[in-house]
């Protein structure tokens, strides 16, 4: 599903050039649940952004479903992104002025789904995440765990092929964190590919495989049973 | 601020009119009112009124009559050298005492015996210098309108600019009899606009008491219905400059409008400052936090911010004074005034305005900053809510939009009305017609002029008349129709003109025929309004006798002409009669082929100057003279346009502030939306939605306000455009475009930001 080869990314300021990704290669198969770990500044987030087509690499190849996307322009990337990739963030990134329902509806609007279909889809996913009763509340009125569920609902409402999660439990207590991990596991069992960046060894254990990064390079790959 | 200073100067200038006299509250002008079907007013009185008030009552300390001969020709003989001057401010014939009522001090000559004898003249220093090159002019002689010679017996200090009595040459009232064209001393039945009277009431005498006394005059001097129609009253001097029912130049309404525009501009600017300053407050949160940790108290922070605002405001004021200084000459040009900054009162105004502005714009952001919680401020965890929130800003921006939309609608309406006035069908032709004055109009002169002017190649027709169809000088008199027992209750406008009049001006006949050539009145043309007022079909009017001018001029109606505008659109079309009366032909109107304009004009001057060697040549195009009816409107228009532009710029700055303010917290939201697949257009619409919404609210408030104001403005015009939805649509559309341009820059930056950057804070 995803195959990157010799991926490079630099950050330049006037004086310093920092290497974020250094000839990184890896592969993620359809239906896999992969965790990416490593110390701060090892390039985890940069990798996730490139995988999520939010950022472009400076060198190397990125095959998404066997299509080379490394040199896609903004419009093409956005198009590919909104139909294939769902995002879950550490700080949820819900829009404060919109209700739970409207937040979840947003990706459907941007992919041009008809209004009647949108209602059906949003209701189905809210039901599945067990936050249907909160549909008309605003994000500030929810607990952290509930907010993250809304965020996950928003990520999956479009039935993406892959979910990219950036420390999804980072802002949650352990009980809520476990709930979120269960949800992701369920989604994975239903066929969604998941790539998750995390600091937590505990969370990483939910995955099939852990990729450990250091200084922009893969150091170890642990296969979980 | 600069606008504020200019407007303040303008308003105080107008308020200062004629306030420099010694007892301004005791000085009054006599006025006439006619209470008939409608109330008509004139700022002039029949000549005997002043005398009667002086002799019959003892209410006035000094009463003096004046007679203004406008735009007069003054001739000076120095040896063989003859110099001619056209005095635009005219020559005023004044009774003794006039210069004691008003504070126009003499710097040379004796005021005691002034104007007691005929043939005396007093001129200002300026005029003396212009005529003779010196102010040492006592004993010199000037000739007015080629008739009487006046000896200069005094020199006046220059007349200040802020007076409506702007004549610079005064001569003895007693010499008025030399000028037979100007009526007589005993005639109660006619009001000439040039004939005024003023009084300085005895101390303690009220205006009401004087009005009571004046009410006796019509009973004594008029008979029948006239005794109840005519009324004489006093008008306070302070009212003269502003009361547009008479002949005032400045209406207080306009001044108030300007005052509010100035106030609005200052408010908008303050609003902007508050807006931007509070938006900036977040960036200064850290500084405030550190200061608080170091032990600063809230009030110290508050005053710190006020001090900062004060510095900014003071710099602004200095720039504003400079700008005002720069633009004052332009404003003077626009209004044809001679305003100066009076630093005493102006500095008071500036100090006051500055303090108000500082507190108005500094206190709110200051309070906001002082209230910050230090811990939150240090951790940059303050949100928009801590700096006044979004809705406050919305209110501020809506206020600004309301102001600018009102001004935009205002300028559109004024422009539309002006265009209407300049392009509408006047009922007569106004292009390619030149008006020449006729200082002499005896039969021989008129005949020679006609032959000579007609002989010029390119001249299509020539008519001799009192004035053009639309003219400032209108002569109105009573009318008797078909020998009815009683005169009609309305006046008729008399126009003297020869048989070429209606063809030259292309006035259409609707019934009957044109008048035959004649030198005295034999028959009349009337307009449709006369027929309508009489309730008679135009064709039935033909052959009926009418008598005008107190029954002295009689004759049958031979034709009815289509209505044409006899003044500006401000006034209604009057009932009009046209008659041949050659001793009233003060104007020659020449229709010419504009392709030969240059040669023709040169030929006119040659003929005219040889016919009237003692006079000073001048000519005017009819369309230009009609355009002058709208001078004040055009001035108003320019002013409204300028201020509307300034207001729009200021509100755009406000809008820019709002968008910048919106963009900061929105960056994250934009990032999220872009990650979820929003394209740039959809992100731009986030901003567009916001300001469209604000604009519409502003429009809902502004439209009725502006509609009401403009409705009042158009009330002044008897013939006017209608306030259609188009005007309002144009206003909102233009604001929309301007606002869109302002918003799009900032919004585009926000929309183009890479979402990775805006979401990186994690």
Interface residues (C-beta under 8 A of the other chain):
Chain A: X45 X49 X52 X54 X55 X75 X78 X79 X81 X82 X87 X89 X90 X91 X93 X94 X95 X96 X97 X106 X107 X110 X111 X154 X166 X167 X170
Chain B: X668 X669 X671 X672 X673 X674 X675 X676 X677 X678 X679 X682 X754 X755 X756 X759 X760 X761 X762
